[in-house]
């Protein structure tokens, strides 16, 4: 089969800074990259995808997901369902099967880039198992090595990160990027934060860190700014309970923000600070967080983000407040889920929009299904109306990962491995999982 693909006759949402959207156009993919966007394109020998009655757009970017926890999707707040309960019972094979099924689920939802917060055991066998699944899944990813708080003792993070940096330079899929997720910043130990972040920068790794769930962290980001250690290579995740001074520091230092709105609200971690970010021209990326208590697709995250900001607007209006903020529009939200998300992941030069020279991380969404037809506004349809059933084709770096609604991976094998791991780990941890219990 040809390495070139011609996506023909679709409604093309390029979402690029210098490229327009097209009511009807073609996209030519050559050698894994976008070669051209326009009308009546030709490419001899290319595989042709008919995108009539479809929207062609960049694949979604999931800026924060704990993929290794995929064995316990939708388990909710079951007693004992925490990493401290089931994490110690994982073997490397379980990390592999959980990561593989989690990433394939992301692909099926139209996600072509995942930032995987891998707070797994730090031994090489566990990390290698996760990275093997990343390489096999075929999508673009950022593997965030994060210390597992539930592992007794303290691993030598410096040695682990150096091994990961060495692996990056000699092997592995170039679509997999390595980043560091140091422990949550601590108001009482800013020196430790400075050391951790300096190590990541020495190894040329992006920094991802949770912050803002604990009200006690208010003022911490401003303090880090005062120490001169904030920068655009930092992604802060959640940020729900930060102070205005923290958000000002984020804006002035070019720091990126990842929100996981569904899981943040479901876990009682506070409302995503949508309006506070908008007021400061901070453009967040969106993520799933943990699938245990949140939907595993970006359609749901777009709606959650939009709904939160709209609810705040109308609450202010009902209270008789003046100077109401503008309602968040779908054209902003779809960019949070794509090109802005790519910036949050540190990959905006590579992916997030359909522009010549960028990687062909592209999805084709059906518009002829009853859940969305007829189309009035393509962007509004994606943000407000579509779901995973509309995902028809998924390309990752020009490679077909989903064809006419079916994954090209060996899904039966991935399911079998996931069920075996789920059954074993759940039994060892005393969890009621995989039983089909409908009580």
N, C-alpha and C positions, 0 to 999 in steps of 0.2 A: 504494500500500500504506500502511496505517496506520503512524503513528509509534509507536504503542503496541503492546506485546507482552505476552501473558499466557502464562507458563510454567506449565503445569497438571499437577498430580498427580504431582509428583516428590518424592523424598527430598531435602529442602532443608537443606544445611549452610550456615547463614548465617555462622558463625565470627565473629559480632559480639560486642562486649563487653556489649551490652545486649539482644541478641536470641538466642532459643533456636534450636537445630536442630529440624527437624520430620521425623518419619518419613514424613509425607505432607502436602504443602501446595502452594500456588500462589505465584507471584511475579509481580506486576504491574509492568511497566516503562512509564513515561510520560515522553516528551520526553528520553529518554536516561538517566533516573535511576530508581532503585528507588522505586516509589510505595508498595507495600504487600506484606507477606508474611502469608499466612494461608490459611484453608480456604474453598473455594467462592467465590473472588473472581470478579467479573464486570467486563468492560470492553467496552462496545459498540464494535464495529468494530476491535478489536485483533486482530493476528495471533496465532494460538494455536499454541504449541509443546506437543505432548503429551510429557510427561516421565515417563509411566508406564514402569516398569522402567529408571529412570535416576536419577542423583544430580545435583542442581543445586547448584552451589557457586561461590564467587568464582573468577575466572580466576587462574591462577598469576602470580606476580611474579618475573621473572628479574632479580636485582639486580646482575648483572655479566656482560656479554657483549661480545666484540669482534666486532661484526656485520660489519664491513668485510672480515674474513678468511674469510667464508663461502664464497668461491670455492674454498677449499682444505680443505673439510671432510674429516675422516677420513683425511687424508694421513699422519697420525702424525708420527713423528720423522724424516721423510725429510731427507736431507742437503740443506742449503740452504733448507729450508722455514721460513724466519724472515722477519719483516717487512723486515729489512735486505736480504734477497735479492729478495723480490717487490714490496715496497712502492714502490720507485722506479719500477717499470714500470706502476703504476696510473695511468690517466687518470680524469678526473671521471666519465665514463660507466661505468667499471669500479667505482668507488665506489658509484654509483647501483645498478648491477645486483647487486652483492654485498650491499648493504644491503637491497635489496628482497627478494631470494630468502631472505636470512637472517631477515628479519622475518616473511615469510610462513611460513617453516618454524616459527617460534616460535608463530604463531597456530595452525597445524595441530596443534601439541603442547599446545594449551589454555592458552598463555601470553597474557595480555591486557595485560601491562605489561613492558617491557624497558628496562633501564638499559644504554645503548649506549656503551661506552668507545671513543670514536672518535679513536684516535691516528693520524689521517690527516694528509696535507699540510695546512698551515694556510691555503692560498689560498682565497679566497671561492668559486671554482668547485668545489672539492672539497667544502667544507662545504655549499654549496647543493645539490650533487648528493645528499649523504647526507640532508639534511633533506627534500628532495623525496621520497625513498623513504620516509622516516618518515611523511610526510603521506599518501602514497598507500596505505601498508600498512594504515592504519586503526586500529591498536592504540594504546594509551597508551604513551608512551615518555619517557625522560629521555636527552637527547643530551648526553653528557659530552665537552666539548671537551678533549682531552688532547694535549699536545705530543708529536710523533712523534720518539722518540729516534734513529730511523734517518735523519732528514732533516738534511743538513749545515747548519751554521750555526744561528742562533737566531732564531726568528721573534719579532716584536713581539707577545707574548701580550696585552699590555694593549690594543693596538689591536684585535686579533682579538676579544677578549672584549667590548670596547665595541661592536663591530659586531654581535656576536651579541645583546647586550642590546638594541640598537636594533631589530634584526629582531624580537625577541620582542615588543616593544612596539607594532609597527605591522603585523605580518603573521604568517602561519604558522598552523598548526593549534593551537588551545589545548590539545589533548591531547599536544603535544610541549613538554616542559620543557627548559630549557637549564641545564646545570651545568658546573662546571670541574673538570678532573682534572689538577692541577699535577703536576710531576715528583715522583718518590718523595722523601719527606722525607729529609734528609741530616743526620746527626749533626754534621757539621762545618760546616754552613751553615744553622743554625736561623734566622738573620736573613732568608735568602732564603725560607724556608718562611713566616715571618711576613708578608713582603711579599706573597707569592702569595695567601695565605689572606685577607689584608686586602683585596686587590683583588676577590676573589670576593665577599666580604661587602659591599663598596661597591656592587657591581652586583647584589646580592641573589640570588646564585647559590649553590646547595649545593656543597659540596666533597667530591669523591670522590678517594681516593688509595690506591695500592698500598702495603702496608707489611708487613714481617715475613717475607718470603721469605729475606732475607739475615740470617744470625745477627748480623751486625754492627750491625743496626738495634735490637737489644735495648736497652731503656732509653730509646729515642728518644721514644716516646709520653709516657712519664713526664716527660721533659725538656720536651716541648711543653706539658704540663700546668703545669709549674712556671713557664713563660713566660706562662701565662694565655691561650693561643690555642686550646685545645680547646673544643668545644661540641657541642650536639646537631645542628648543621647540618653535621657532618662524618661521612662514611661511610668507614671503613677497610676495605680489601679484602684478604682472605687471612689476615693476622695469625698465620701458622703458627708463627713462632719468636720471638714476643714474650716478655718477661719477666713474672713476676707483677706487678711494679710497673706495667708498661704496661697490663696487663689491669685492674688496680685503678683506674688513671686513666681508662680507657675507661668503666668502670662508674660512677665518681663524677661524670663530666662528661656523662653521657647520650649519649656518642658511639655511633654505629651501626656494625655490623659486617656485612659481606657475605662469605660463604664460597662458594667454587666447589669443592666437595669432590672431584669426579671429576677435574677437571683438575689440582688441587693435588697429588693423590696420583700421578696419571699422569706428571707432570713432575718428581717427586722433590722437591717444594717443602716437604715435611713434612706431617704429619697435621693436618687441620683441628682447631683447639683446642676441640672440642665440649664436653668435660667442664669445661675451665677457664672457658668462657663460662657454662655452666649453673651452675657453683658461684657465679658472681657475678651471677646473674639477668640476664645479657646475652642478649637474644633476637636471634639473627642472622637475616638473610635469606639465601636461597640463589640461586646463579647458575650459569650454564653455564661462564663463562670463555671458553675458545677451543674451537670445535668441531673443530679439527684433531686433537685427541687426547681429546676428551670427548664424551659424548652431548649432543644439543641439546635435551633436554627436562628438565622439573623432576621428573618421576617418578623418573628415575635419580638426581638430586641428593638427593631425599628419602631414598631407600634408602641412598645412600652415607653421608649424615650419620648416619642411624640406625645403620647397621652399624659405623661407626667407634666410636661411643660404646659400643655393645654389646661390641665386641671389646676395648676398654679395660677394661670392667667384668669380662669373663671372664678376661682376662689377670691382673688383680689377684686375682681369686678363685683362679685356678690357682697363683698365687704365694703363697697363704696370707695375703694382706693382709686386715686388718680394716677396718671402716668403709667398706664398699663403697658407691659411689654407686648411686642408683636407676637402673634401666634407663630410657633415654629412651623416652617413649611416643609413639604415633602422633598423639595429639591435640596434642602440642607440635609435632611435625614438620610437620603439615599447616598449622599456623599460621606456621611459619617460611616456608613456601612461598607464603603468601597475605598475611594481615593484618600479620604481622611484617615480611615483605618490603616491603610498602607503606610501613611506617614507615622502613625502611632507605633507601628511595628518596625519602623526604620527601613521600609522597603518601597517608599514612594517613587524612587527612581526606577524601580523594577516592575511594579504591578499597581493595580488599583484603578486604572483607566485604560481605555482602548485607544492607544496612540502609537503611531509608527515607531518602532524600535523597542517598545515595551514587550514584556513577556505576554504571550497569548494565554492569559488566565481569563477565560471567557465563559459565560453561561448563556444558554438559550432558553427562554421562558415562554411557555405556551400561553397564548392569549385567546385560544378558541375554546377553552374549557368553560363550562357553565358557571364556575365560581367567580369568573372575572369578565366574561363576555356580556355585552359589548364594551369595548374600551373607550373611555372618554378622555382620560389623560394617562399616558403610559407610565409616567413616574408615580403618579398617584395610585395607579393600579398595583405597581410593585410594592409600594410602601404600605398601603392600606388594605389591599384585597388579596394579594397572592399568598400562597403557602408552598410547602415543598412539593405538592402534587403538580405544580406548574413547571418544575425543573425538568427539562427535556434533554439537553446536552450540557456537559461540563468538560471544558478543556483546561488542563493544567500545563503550562509551558508548551502549548500546542499539542499535547498528548491527550487523546480522547479518554476521559475517565468515566464518562457516563454517556451512553448512546441511546437516544430515543427512550429515555426514562429508565434505563437499566444500567447499573454499574458494570464496568468492564472487568473489575476485579473478581477473584474467586470468593464470592460472598458466602457460599455454602461452607467453605473451609473456615472463613472468619467467624461465622456464626457458631460453628461447632466448637472452635477453640474458645470462644467467649463463654459459651454455656458451660463447658468443662471447668474453666477457671472460676466462673461465678459460683458454681455448685461447690467446688472445693473450698474456696475462700469463705463463702457465706457459712458453710458448715463449721469451719474452724473458728470463725468469729462469732458464731451464735446468732447470725442474722436470719430473719425470715425473708429470704430472697429467692426468686425463681420458683416459687411454689404455686403460683397462680391463685393465691389466696384472694378472695373477693369480698372478704368481710368488711 
